[in-house]
Every structure is written in C-alpha cells, then in structure tokens.
Amino acid sequence: MTAKTWTGTAKAGLATVALIAVGAPVSQLLAQQPATTAAPAAAPADAAPVDQARIAKGRELFAGWSCTSCHSLADAGSSGDVGPHLDGGTLTEAFIVSRVTNGQGAMPSFGGQLTKEEIADVAYYIAHVSKK
C-alpha cells in the first residue's frame, strides 16, 4: 500500500469513527424527545352551528318537489341520474339558489313555484348534507 493510499484510507476511517462518535449521542438525544402529534384542527371561530330546523325543512322540500327523481343525494336516499349528483359538497348555497330559482338546461325553474325562503332552505339543506 502506498503512502497516498494509506493516507486516504486513514482519513476515511477517521471520518467514519467521527460520525459514529457524534451520531450515537445525537440519536440517543432524539430518542429521548417526546413524540409530537398534530393537534386536531379546531373549527373556525366564525363557523355557525348547523340549523337543524332548516335542514329538516329543506329535506322535506327536496323530497316533496321530487328533486329525488333527477338528483342523487345520499342524505335523501335518492339515486336520480338525470341531474348532477349532489354529494361531495362542491356547490355553494348561492349557486344552488340561482339554479333552483332560474333553472338551466334540463333543470326547471322553481322561482315561480317556491318562495325565496323555501328555495333558501333547499339550498341550505343540499349545501350542508352534501359535505358528509
């Protein structure tokens, strides 16, 4: 073995010993640290509680006006396939109010048949139960 090879081997050996010497206490120190777990996310402070009376009224209207024949919504036990599936929580109340009031495509307008309050209750119902 040449002096140059020996020097390179010695340096590599010293580096390994140094890593072991420093690594062992560090790994012991880390092992002694308490495990951290993420705290569950808190509900936003401004989140309003769900109005169960409006949910019940919206559910009643959804079934009574045969929305179930065209739309699927798990909470209503409906599996209609003419209109879009409503589960998944992607529709806003404002969008639902607009679509129920004005209709579009195969969706008829209910603006002249339901009151604004009834339409708002249906929208509230769909927007809240579709997020489950």
VEXPATI-520887 format. One line per field, with one value per residue (C-alpha): residue number from 0; residue in one letter; x, y, z. Coordinates in steps of 0.1 Angstrom, whole numbers, plus 5000, padded with zeros to 4 digits. Example, Ala and Ser with C-alpha at 12.3 -4.5 7.8 and 13.67 -1.06 7.14 Angstrom:
2
seq <- c(0|1)
type <- c(a|s)
X <- c(5123|5137)
Y <- c(4955|4989)
Z <- c(5078|5071)
! end
This chain:
132
seq <- c(0|1|2|3|4|5|6|7|8|9|10|11|12|13|14|15|16|17|18|19|20|21|22|23|24|25|26|27|28|29|30|31|32|33|34|35|36|37|38|39|40|41|42|43|44|45|46|47|48|49|50|51|52|53|54|55|56|57|58|59|60|61|62|63|64|65|66|67|68|69|70|71|72|73|74|75|76|77|78|79|80|81|82|83|84|85|86|87|88|89|90|91|92|93|94|95|96|97|98|99|100|101|102|103|104|105|106|107|108|109|110|111|112|113|114|115|116|117|118|119|120|121|122|123|124|125|126|127|128|129|130|131)
type <- c(m|t|a|k|t|w|t|g|t|a|k|a|g|l|a|t|v|a|l|i|a|v|g|a|p|v|s|q|l|l|a|q|q|p|a|t|t|a|a|p|a|a|a|p|a|d|a|a|p|v|d|q|a|r|i|a|k|g|r|e|l|f|a|g|w|s|c|t|s|c|h|s|l|a|d|a|g|s|s|g|d|v|g|p|h|l|d|g|g|t|l|t|e|a|f|i|v|s|r|v|t|n|g|q|g|a|m|p|s|f|g|g|q|l|t|k|e|e|i|a|d|v|a|y|y|i|a|h|v|s|k|k)
X <- c(5000|5014|5016|4990|4965|4972|4965|4932|4922|4931|4911|4881|4884|4887|4856|4837|4847|4838|4804|4798|4810|4788|4759|4754|4748|4726|4704|4701|4691|4665|4651|4646|4624|4587|4568|4548|4514|4494|4465|4431|4422|4397|4366|4368|4356|4331|4315|4278|4262|4241|4204|4186|4152|4163|4179|4145|4126|4150|4149|4111|4110|4137|4115|4082|4091|4105|4141|4150|4137|4165|4193|4212|4219|4228|4211|4178|4183|4179|4196|4183|4206|4191|4206|4240|4249|4248|4271|4306|4300|4312|4281|4276|4243|4243|4248|4220|4196|4204|4199|4167|4153|4162|4167|4191|4191|4171|4167|4133|4129|4111|4113|4075|4066|4086|4091|4125|4126|4118|4145|4170|4160|4166|4199|4209|4200|4219|4250|4252|4243|4263|4295|4291)
Y <- c(5000|5034|5063|5082|5052|5048|5084|5083|5051|5066|5097|5076|5056|5087|5102|5070|5070|5106|5101|5072|5091|5121|5102|5079|5107|5126|5095|5089|5125|5123|5091|5107|5135|5131|5122|5150|5146|5171|5186|5182|5212|5234|5246|5282|5306|5322|5288|5289|5258|5239|5249|5215|5231|5244|5210|5193|5218|5216|5178|5179|5202|5182|5151|5168|5186|5153|5166|5130|5117|5136|5141|5116|5127|5102|5120|5119|5083|5094|5080|5101|5103|5130|5159|5161|5141|5164|5146|5159|5194|5214|5235|5268|5279|5309|5286|5263|5292|5306|5272|5263|5298|5302|5266|5258|5230|5201|5218|5236|5269|5268|5305|5309|5278|5281|5311|5326|5312|5277|5279|5291|5262|5237|5253|5252|5216|5205|5225|5211|5175|5170|5176|5144)
Z <- c(5000|4991|5014|4994|4995|5032|5040|5021|5039|5073|5066|5056|5087|5109|5093|5100|5136|5140|5125|5149|5179|5171|5157|5187|5213|5188|5181|5219|5224|5197|5210|5244|5229|5234|5203|5189|5174|5155|5174|5157|5137|5156|5139|5127|5154|5130|5119|5126|5140|5116|5118|5121|5115|5081|5073|5081|5060|5031|5033|5032|5002|4984|4986|4982|4950|4935|4934|4942|4908|4890|4916|4937|4973|4999|5028|5009|4998|4962|4932|4903|4873|4851|4870|4886|4917|4947|4971|4975|4989|4959|4954|4973|4986|4963|4932|4943|4950|4915|4898|4916|4911|4874|4862|4833|4807|4820|4854|4855|4872|4906|4911|4905|4925|4957|4979|4983|5018|5006|4979|5005|5028|4999|4991|5028|5031|4999|5008|5043|5039|5007|5026|5047)
! end
